[in-house]
Amino acid sequence: MSAARALDISSDRILDGLLTLMSCHGAIRAGQRLSQKEMSLLLSQLEEMNLSTNCPHGRPIIKTFSYYEIEKMFKRTV
């Protein structure tokens, strides 16, 4: 294979794709059970990071609820 046709792995696009793939494969899946300790550790690690509020696919990773919304979910609104 000639040098001109060799894959340039330093390309930002390729690197971004690889990192996205790695993050998805290492993600916690829906329905996966976690211990209280694992959940606490994940939240602690998340607080330390300077991240987007969405995963690479656009799904939100953080959701903020108002007190009213929480009351409404549990049918406690008057």
Secondary structure, DSSP 8 states (H G I E B T S, - for coil): --GGGS--TT-HHHHHHHHHHHHHHTS--TT----HHHHHHHHHHHHH----SB-TTS-BS-----HHHHHHHTT---
